[in-house]
Amino acid sequence: MKVLITGANGFVGYYVTKLLLEKGYQVIATGRGDCRLPFSKEHLFSYYEMDFTDIVSVKQVFEKTMPGIVIHSGAISKPDECELNKEKAWNINVQGTINLLREAENLKSFFLFVSTDFVFDGEKGMYREEDIPLPVNYYGETKLAAEKKVLAYPYFWSIVRTVLVYGKPLTGRDNLLTIVKNKLEKGEEYSVVNDQVRTPTYVVDLAQGIFSVIEKKAEGIFHISGEDVTTPYEMACKTAVLLGLDVGLIKEVTASSFSQPAMRPPKTGFNVQKAKSVLGYHPVSFDEGLRKTFSEKD
């Protein structure tokens, strides 16, 4: 089965591509710009430059590759950038999804959309799939609008929501843990919020969850995250301790001390019971994920 992945050059895209290739799937990786993935151009792997905000670009790639499964992980995911560039955010996160859905529908492909905990307002926390979304920023609004388009897709579909993904960034940008390492190794102070609650997700677990959805052809919404409830500040401190860096350089702050364009939901985190029972999903603990992030092995 051919699987087309958007955002394949990114953090999550790399891990999903790697796992699918290991499992024997034919992967059509797509992204903007040149391929940054280290996989050889074997019969199972190909890369196409594709701008999913351009319907002509999408149509050309779909007609050439004919994917049976589409994993849409590409997005503009920085909340402040979305808040400051709303037209761009809508075009990428919503219109881009619409473009992909149209071409997927022509092929009756299984469509899997990667979404976020930021579709919720963060007042309750430990959200289940059936909880009512209510975004507090424009990033969340665009992801929710895209989810609604996926819900209307006439063939098989799934939405995988996730929370604060961390791990070893073999491609794509740094995440909280690697930013902490880089800052503290330079002797720089780093301010981290301690009044936002999350259930952070180890990137390998997220890739495995996405793979399980595909393998089981599981339709519907699935919450894929870790189970440990923690704050970014606590994550940063544990990172420093593990690496033997100066914890004193990490400054505990509240969200109100930052003048950020986009609000953040104060308390998200997921109940992953549905994923455990339907998909056989079993995430590692945060401590184990932290160790794996900085281990020598990929």
C-alpha positions as CSV (number, residue, x, y, z in Angstrom):
1,M,0.0,0.0,0.0
2,K,1.3,3.4,-0.9
3,V,1.3,6.0,1.8
4,L,1.7,9.7,1.1
5,I,3.0,11.9,3.9
6,T,2.9,15.7,4.1
7,G,5.5,17.5,6.2
8,A,7.8,14.6,5.8
9,N,10.9,16.8,6.3
10,G,9.7,17.8,9.7
11,F,10.1,16.3,13.2
12,V,7.1,14.0,13.3
13,G,7.3,13.3,9.5
14,Y,10.7,11.8,9.8
15,Y,9.7,9.3,12.5
16,V,6.5,8.3,10.7
17,T,8.4,7.8,7.4
18,K,11.1,5.8,9.1
19,L,8.6,3.5,10.9
20,L,6.5,2.9,7.7
21,L,9.6,2.0,5.7
22,E,10.7,-0.5,8.4
23,K,7.2,-2.1,8.2
24,G,7.4,-2.5,4.5
25,Y,5.1,0.3,3.3
26,Q,5.8,2.2,0.1
27,V,6.2,5.8,1.3
28,I,5.7,8.9,-0.8
29,A,7.3,11.6,1.3
30,T,6.4,15.2,0.4
31,G,7.5,18.6,1.6
32,R,8.4,22.1,0.5
33,G,12.0,22.3,-0.7
34,D,14.5,19.6,-1.1
35,C,14.4,16.3,0.7
36,R,16.1,16.4,4.1
37,L,15.4,12.7,4.9
38,P,18.3,10.3,5.0
39,F,16.5,7.4,3.4
40,S,17.9,5.9,0.2
41,K,15.9,6.1,-3.0
42,E,14.9,2.5,-2.8
43,H,11.8,1.0,-4.3
44,L,9.9,1.7,-1.1
45,F,10.8,5.4,-0.7
46,S,10.3,8.4,-3.0
47,Y,10.2,12.1,-2.4
48,Y,8.3,14.8,-4.2
49,E,8.4,18.5,-3.6
50,M,4.8,19.5,-3.0
51,D,3.1,22.7,-1.8
52,F,-0.2,21.5,-0.5
53,T,-1.6,25.1,-0.5
54,D,-1.3,24.9,-4.3
55,I,-4.1,22.6,-5.8
56,V,-2.1,22.1,-9.0
57,S,0.9,20.9,-7.1
58,V,-1.2,18.5,-5.1
59,K,-3.1,17.2,-8.1
60,Q,0.2,16.5,-10.0
61,V,1.7,14.5,-7.2
62,F,-1.5,12.6,-6.4
63,E,-2.1,11.7,-10.1
64,K,1.5,10.5,-10.4
65,T,1.7,8.5,-7.2
66,M,-1.9,7.3,-6.6
67,P,-1.6,6.9,-2.8
68,G,-4.1,4.6,-1.0
69,I,-3.3,6.3,2.4
70,V,-2.6,10.0,3.1
71,I,-1.0,11.1,6.4
72,H,-1.4,14.9,6.7
73,S,1.2,16.0,9.3
74,G,2.3,19.2,7.6
75,A,1.2,22.5,9.2
76,I,2.1,25.9,10.5
77,S,2.2,24.9,14.2
78,K,3.7,27.9,16.0
79,P,0.8,29.6,17.8
80,D,2.3,33.1,17.8
81,E,3.1,32.9,14.1
82,C,-0.5,31.9,13.4
83,E,-1.8,34.7,15.5
84,L,0.3,37.3,13.6
85,N,-0.2,35.8,10.1
86,K,-3.8,34.7,10.1
87,E,-4.3,34.6,6.4
88,K,-1.1,32.4,6.0
89,A,-2.2,30.2,8.8
90,W,-5.6,29.6,7.3
91,N,-4.2,28.9,3.9
92,I,-1.7,26.3,5.2
93,N,-3.8,24.6,7.9
94,V,-7.3,24.8,6.5
95,Q,-7.1,25.4,2.7
96,G,-4.2,23.0,2.4
97,T,-6.2,20.3,4.1
98,I,-9.1,20.9,1.8
99,N,-6.8,20.6,-1.2
100,L,-5.5,17.2,0.0
101,L,-9.0,15.9,0.9
102,R,-10.2,16.7,-2.6
103,E,-7.5,14.7,-4.3
104,A,-7.7,11.9,-1.7
105,E,-11.5,11.7,-2.4
106,N,-10.8,11.1,-6.1
107,L,-8.8,8.0,-5.1
108,K,-10.9,7.0,-2.1
109,S,-7.8,7.1,0.0
110,F,-7.7,6.6,3.8
111,F,-7.1,10.1,5.2
112,L,-5.3,10.6,8.5
113,F,-5.0,14.1,9.9
114,V,-2.6,15.0,12.7
115,S,-4.1,17.5,15.1
116,T,-3.4,19.1,18.5
117,D,-4.5,19.5,22.1
118,F,-4.8,23.2,21.3
119,V,-8.3,22.6,19.9
120,F,-9.3,22.7,23.6
121,D,-9.6,25.7,25.9
122,G,-7.5,24.0,28.7
123,E,-9.9,24.6,31.5
124,K,-10.5,20.9,32.3
125,G,-7.5,18.9,31.2
126,M,-7.2,15.1,30.5
127,Y,-9.5,15.5,27.5
128,R,-11.3,12.5,25.9
129,E,-12.0,12.3,22.2
130,E,-15.7,13.2,22.8
131,D,-15.0,16.4,24.7
132,I,-16.1,19.6,23.0
133,P,-13.3,21.6,21.4
134,L,-13.1,25.3,22.1
135,P,-9.8,26.9,21.0
136,V,-8.3,29.9,22.7
137,N,-5.9,30.9,19.9
138,Y,-6.0,31.1,16.1
139,Y,-3.7,28.1,15.7
140,G,-6.3,26.0,17.5
141,E,-9.1,27.5,15.4
142,T,-7.4,26.6,12.2
143,K,-6.7,23.0,13.3
144,L,-10.3,22.6,14.5
145,A,-11.6,24.1,11.2
146,A,-9.5,21.5,9.3
147,E,-10.8,18.7,11.6
148,K,-14.3,19.6,10.6
149,K,-13.4,19.2,6.9
150,V,-11.9,15.8,7.7
151,L,-15.1,14.8,9.5
152,A,-17.0,15.4,6.3
153,Y,-14.8,13.2,4.2
154,P,-16.9,10.5,2.6
155,Y,-14.4,7.7,2.9
156,F,-12.2,6.3,5.7
157,W,-10.6,8.9,7.9
158,S,-8.9,9.4,11.2
159,I,-7.9,12.3,13.3
160,V,-4.9,11.9,15.6
161,R,-4.6,14.6,18.2
162,T,-1.3,14.9,20.2
163,V,0.3,17.0,22.9
164,L,3.7,18.7,23.2
165,V,5.8,16.3,21.2
166,Y,9.4,15.8,22.2
167,G,12.3,13.5,21.2
168,K,15.5,13.5,19.2
169,P,15.1,16.0,16.3
170,L,16.9,14.1,13.5
171,T,15.2,16.4,11.0
172,G,13.0,19.5,11.7
173,R,13.4,22.0,14.4
174,D,14.3,21.6,18.1
175,N,11.8,20.8,20.8
176,L,11.6,21.8,24.4
177,L,14.1,19.3,25.7
178,T,16.8,20.0,23.0
179,I,16.3,23.7,23.4
180,V,17.0,23.3,27.2
181,K,20.1,21.3,26.4
182,N,21.4,23.9,23.9
183,K,20.7,26.9,26.2
184,L,22.2,25.4,29.3
185,E,25.3,24.1,27.6
186,K,26.0,27.7,26.5
187,G,25.5,28.9,30.1
188,E,22.4,30.8,29.1
189,E,19.4,31.2,31.4
190,Y,16.1,29.9,30.1
191,S,12.6,30.9,31.3
192,V,10.0,28.1,31.3
193,V,6.4,28.2,32.4
194,N,5.2,26.2,35.4
195,D,1.5,27.0,35.2
196,Q,0.7,25.1,32.1
197,V,-0.1,21.4,32.4
198,R,0.5,18.8,29.6
199,T,0.9,15.1,29.0
200,P,4.0,15.3,26.7
201,T,4.3,12.8,23.9
202,Y,7.5,10.9,22.9
203,V,7.8,11.2,19.2
204,V,8.4,7.5,18.7
205,D,5.1,6.8,20.5
206,L,3.3,9.2,18.3
207,A,4.7,7.5,15.2
208,Q,3.7,4.1,16.5
209,G,0.2,5.4,17.3
210,I,-0.2,6.7,13.7
211,F,1.1,3.4,12.4
212,S,-1.4,1.5,14.5
213,V,-4.3,3.5,13.1
214,I,-3.2,2.6,9.6
215,E,-2.6,-1.0,10.3
216,K,-6.0,-1.5,12.0
217,K,-7.8,0.9,9.6
218,A,-9.2,2.5,12.7
219,E,-11.6,5.3,11.9
220,G,-12.5,8.2,14.2
221,I,-10.7,10.5,16.6
222,F,-7.8,9.2,18.7
223,H,-5.9,11.0,21.4
224,I,-2.2,10.0,21.3
225,S,0.1,11.3,24.1
226,G,2.0,10.3,27.1
227,E,0.3,9.6,30.4
228,D,2.5,11.6,32.8
229,V,1.0,14.9,33.8
230,T,3.7,17.6,34.0
231,T,4.6,21.2,33.2
232,P,7.2,22.5,30.8
233,Y,9.2,23.7,33.7
234,E,9.3,20.3,35.3
235,M,10.3,18.8,31.9
236,A,13.1,21.3,31.6
237,C,14.4,20.6,35.1
238,K,14.5,16.9,34.6
239,T,16.4,17.4,31.3
240,A,19.0,19.4,33.1
241,V,19.4,16.8,35.9
242,L,19.7,14.0,33.4
243,L,22.4,15.8,31.4
244,G,24.3,17.1,34.5
245,L,23.6,20.7,33.5
246,D,22.9,23.7,35.8
247,V,19.3,23.5,36.9
248,G,19.7,27.0,38.4
249,L,19.8,28.5,34.9
250,I,16.2,27.4,34.4
251,K,13.9,30.2,35.6
252,E,10.4,29.3,36.7
253,V,7.8,31.8,35.3
254,T,4.1,32.0,34.7
255,A,2.4,32.4,31.3
256,S,1.4,36.0,32.2
257,S,5.1,37.0,32.4
258,F,5.3,36.5,28.6
259,S,3.9,39.0,26.2
260,Q,2.9,36.4,23.6
261,P,0.5,37.2,20.7
262,A,-1.3,33.9,21.2
263,M,-2.9,32.6,24.4
264,R,-2.1,29.1,25.5
265,P,-4.6,26.7,27.0
266,P,-3.6,26.4,30.7
267,K,-4.3,22.7,31.3
268,T,-4.6,20.2,28.5
269,G,-3.3,16.6,28.5
270,F,-5.2,13.6,27.2
271,N,-7.0,10.5,28.5
272,V,-5.5,7.9,26.1
273,Q,-7.7,5.0,27.2
274,K,-9.4,4.7,23.8
275,A,-6.1,4.5,22.0
276,K,-4.9,1.8,24.5
277,S,-8.0,-0.3,24.0
278,V,-8.6,0.1,20.3
279,L,-5.0,0.5,19.0
280,G,-3.0,-1.3,21.6
281,Y,-1.2,1.9,22.3
282,H,1.2,1.9,25.3
283,P,3.3,5.1,25.7
284,V,6.6,5.2,27.6
285,S,6.9,7.2,30.8
286,F,8.3,10.7,30.4
287,D,11.4,9.7,32.3
288,E,12.0,6.9,29.8
289,G,11.2,9.1,26.8
290,L,13.7,11.7,28.2
291,R,16.4,9.1,28.5
292,K,15.7,7.8,24.9
293,T,15.9,11.4,23.6
294,F,19.5,11.8,24.7
295,S,20.7,8.2,24.2
296,E,23.2,7.3,21.5
297,K,20.7,5.2,19.6
298,D,18.1,6.8,17.3
